[in-house]
Amino acid sequence: MKWSIFKLLLAGGMTGMTLLPLCAQNDSIAPAVKERRWDKREHLRYDERWERLKPTHLKWQYAGGMGLNSVGVGWDYGRRCQWETDFQVGFLPAKYAEKFRLTFTVKQNYIPWSICFKEHWMAEPFYCGLYITTIAGDEFWKKEPGRYPNKYYNFSTKIRPYIFVGQRFGFSPRHDLVRHVSLFYELSTCELYLISKVTNKSLSMRDILRLSFGVKVQLFRDE
């Protein structure tokens, strides 16, 4: 009787030792495959490395310190596509300057989460980032020209850094080329506005913030 009980305990112990690594393995895998039901962003998987150079989206933006209108391409990346890098070209009509101007902007966005509604609607309730804009023209300078007294203009008139926050709302059309279309708006400011606010208390937030809006078209729906 005692020998039978011993054999049962031994068999049970061996079975538990066999199952333990499997349970531990499953527990370690579970967090990696766990997904947020309300955040369904997915990065495209390209077969060839060179295909990763393809832009993942197009953008048009009105205002924002990068010209009256600007257009460009961008790439999203990261585990949940939470990062975006954009390159945009804008223009400033002659009636807003001495003559027609071109602007060039490199923009970095961080989108911490995305919320999906049903099948075709989504929202990105908060995102932020920074961008650097430069304007074409020999009369603009990176460093202060020698004709001015030392530190008379202690800033660059050619390059302008901005920070911003924004929101996006979009939908997914039934189209093979377009994954979804988003409308967005942003509030931005640059270093000159921030310095002016610190040195001049009479300025309000409305004086230093700039509103812009635009459209983002996400490309290449997954098959």
Phi, psi and omega per residue, in radians:
M1 nan -0.803 3.132
K2 -1.128 -0.671 3.132
W3 -1.102 -0.674 3.111
S4 -1.120 -0.741 3.122
I5 -1.128 -0.706 3.135
F6 -1.079 -0.725 3.134
K7 -1.134 -0.668 3.112
L8 -1.132 -0.755 3.122
L9 -1.138 -0.693 3.125
L10 -1.122 -0.761 3.123
A11 -1.117 -0.717 3.121
G12 -1.122 -0.693 3.119
G13 -1.140 -0.725 3.117
M14 -1.117 -0.688 3.128
T15 -1.132 -0.728 3.129
G16 -1.121 -0.684 3.117
M17 -1.151 -0.559 3.124
T18 -1.257 -0.681 -3.089
L19 -1.372 -0.444 -3.065
L20 -1.023 -0.832 3.104
P21 -1.083 -0.629 3.136
L22 -1.138 -0.727 3.124
C23 -1.139 -0.739 3.139
A24 -1.112 -0.672 3.134
Q25 -1.151 -0.756 3.125
N26 -1.122 -0.670 3.127
D27 -1.129 -0.616 -3.136
S28 -1.295 -0.467 -3.135
I29 -1.427 -0.596 -3.013
A30 -0.940 -0.837 -3.131
P31 -1.087 -0.527 -3.089
A32 -1.228 -0.571 -3.082
V33 -1.726 -0.064 -3.139
K34 -1.190 2.319 -3.088
E35 -2.125 2.655 3.026
R36 -1.421 2.131 -3.091
R37 -1.121 -0.511 -3.092
W38 -1.614 -0.063 3.135
D39 -2.159 1.719 -3.002
K40 -1.879 0.428 3.096
R41 -1.155 2.470 3.140
E42 -2.523 2.260 3.123
H43 -1.371 2.425 3.136
L44 -1.152 2.453 3.102
R45 -1.791 1.844 3.141
Y46 -1.530 2.525 -3.137
D47 -1.306 -0.624 -3.110
E48 -1.979 2.574 -3.103
R49 -1.124 -0.643 -3.099
W50 -1.145 -0.420 3.138
E51 -1.207 -0.318 3.103
R52 -1.174 -0.269 3.103
L53 -1.344 -0.218 3.123
K54 -1.136 2.317 3.055
P55 -1.064 2.481 3.123
T56 -1.668 -0.224 -3.139
H57 -2.754 2.840 3.054
L58 -2.048 2.644 3.132
K59 -2.441 2.539 2.922
W60 -2.215 2.361 -3.114
Q61 -2.388 2.429 3.085
Y62 -1.833 2.196 3.117
A63 1.169 -2.808 -3.127
G64 1.659 0.245 3.126
G65 1.418 0.125 3.123
M66 -2.072 0.559 -3.103
G67 1.804 2.958 3.104
L68 -1.124 -0.759 3.046
N69 -2.348 2.574 3.068
S70 -2.521 2.595 3.106
V71 -2.321 2.712 -3.140
G72 -3.050 -3.056 3.133
V73 -2.157 2.841 -3.141
G74 -2.711 2.980 -3.119
W75 -2.289 2.316 3.013
D76 -1.868 2.607 -3.079
Y77 -2.801 3.063 -3.053
G78 1.868 2.936 -3.065
R79 -1.058 -0.620 3.120
R80 -2.159 0.510 -3.107
C81 0.973 0.653 -3.074
Q82 -1.464 -0.122 3.108
W83 -1.994 2.505 3.063
E84 -2.416 2.437 3.009
T85 -2.166 2.204 -3.083
D86 -2.102 2.597 2.963
F87 -2.187 2.131 -3.046
Q88 -2.259 2.563 3.068
V89 -2.054 2.222 -3.119
G90 -2.150 3.067 3.103
F91 -2.502 2.626 3.097
L92 -2.147 1.972 -3.107
P93 -1.062 2.783 -3.075
A94 -1.084 -0.500 -3.103
K95 -1.234 -0.255 3.077
Y96 -1.784 -0.038 3.126
A97 -2.633 -3.119 3.129
E98 -1.162 -0.565 3.085
K99 -2.725 3.038 -3.121
F100 -1.054 2.317 -3.096
R101 -2.205 2.589 3.001
L102 -1.883 2.538 3.060
T103 -2.177 2.683 3.125
F104 -2.321 2.303 -3.004
T105 -2.321 2.359 2.944
V106 -1.962 2.212 -2.976
K107 -2.254 2.360 3.104
Q108 -2.082 2.163 -3.110
N109 -2.011 2.559 3.015
Y110 -2.210 2.097 -3.111
I111 -2.034 1.723 -3.024
P112 -1.157 -0.556 3.137
W113 -2.737 2.808 3.098
S114 -2.341 2.435 -3.110
I115 -1.997 2.193 3.141
C116 -1.752 2.389 3.094
F117 -1.998 1.997 -3.125
K118 1.023 -2.251 -3.009
E119 -1.856 -0.591 -2.943
H120 -2.035 -0.015 -3.050
W121 -2.085 2.544 -3.133
M122 -2.609 2.805 3.092
A123 -2.505 2.487 2.985
E124 -2.041 1.595 -2.948
P125 -1.162 -0.295 3.108
F126 -2.726 2.330 2.928
Y127 -2.616 2.842 -3.063
C128 -2.609 3.061 3.117
G129 2.906 -2.872 3.119
L130 -2.556 2.756 3.060
Y131 -2.627 2.742 3.131
I132 -2.127 2.232 -3.102
T133 -2.065 2.429 3.023
T134 -2.217 2.643 -3.103
I135 -2.056 2.456 -3.124
A136 -1.376 2.494 3.111
G137 2.470 2.351 -3.108
D138 -1.236 -0.377 -3.114
E139 -1.350 -0.108 3.060
F140 -1.745 2.506 -3.052
W141 -2.254 2.669 3.022
K142 -1.466 -0.711 3.083
K143 -2.048 2.665 -3.095
E144 -1.088 2.197 3.138
P145 -1.105 2.723 -3.100
G146 -1.188 -0.303 -3.105
R147 -1.270 -0.220 3.126
Y148 -1.736 2.599 3.052
P149 -1.010 2.703 -3.068
N150 -0.989 2.186 3.110
K151 1.076 0.447 3.053
Y152 -1.160 -0.795 2.974
Y153 -1.966 1.684 -3.038
N154 -1.590 0.824 3.107
F155 -2.803 2.876 3.110
S156 -1.584 2.391 3.062
T157 -1.656 -0.079 -3.073
K158 -1.765 -0.549 -3.081
I159 -2.089 2.303 -3.102
R160 -2.329 2.058 3.062
P161 -1.552 2.470 -3.131
Y162 -2.246 2.677 2.900
I163 -2.132 2.714 -3.051
F164 -2.734 2.824 2.947
V165 -2.330 2.714 -3.110
G166 -2.852 3.140 3.075
Q167 -2.428 2.655 3.096
R168 -2.361 2.542 3.085
F169 -2.383 2.321 -3.046
G170 -2.606 3.082 3.114
F171 -2.491 2.779 -3.129
S172 -1.886 1.912 3.090
P173 -1.342 2.806 3.087
R174 -1.474 1.409 -3.081
H175 -2.558 2.441 -3.085
D176 -1.240 -0.529 -3.079
L177 -1.505 -0.648 -3.039
V178 -1.774 2.164 3.094
R179 -1.397 -0.888 3.020
H180 -2.815 2.854 3.140
V181 -2.119 2.284 -3.096
S182 -2.177 2.476 2.962
L183 -1.801 2.420 -3.095
F184 -2.461 2.791 2.969
Y185 -2.394 2.699 -3.100
E186 -2.441 2.580 2.963
L187 -1.958 2.165 -3.044
S188 -2.321 2.824 3.030
T189 -2.679 2.777 -3.130
C190 -2.044 3.075 -3.038
E191 -1.159 -0.570 3.127
L192 -1.156 -0.720 3.113
Y193 -1.124 -0.719 -3.138
L194 -1.138 -0.731 3.105
I195 -1.115 -0.706 3.120
S196 -1.097 -0.675 3.129
K197 -1.137 -0.709 -3.124
V198 -1.193 -0.693 -3.070
T199 -1.530 -0.232 -3.126
N200 -2.310 1.690 -3.059
K201 -1.171 -0.281 -3.121
S202 -1.317 -0.272 3.114
L203 -1.298 2.432 3.085
S204 -1.717 2.991 3.093
M205 -1.094 -0.533 3.109
R206 -1.117 -0.505 -3.124
D207 -1.299 -0.444 -3.042
I208 -1.903 -0.169 3.136
L209 -1.695 2.519 3.117
R210 -2.156 2.355 -3.134
L211 -1.718 2.345 3.046
S212 -2.411 2.831 3.107
F213 -2.626 2.887 -3.089
G214 -3.058 -2.919 -3.092
V215 -2.327 2.374 3.030
K216 -2.047 2.284 3.112
V217 -2.004 1.932 3.115
Q218 -1.445 2.278 -3.002
L219 -1.790 2.900 2.913
F220 1.084 1.377 3.076
R221 -1.149 2.468 3.081
D222 -1.165 2.492 3.110
E223 -1.477 nan nan
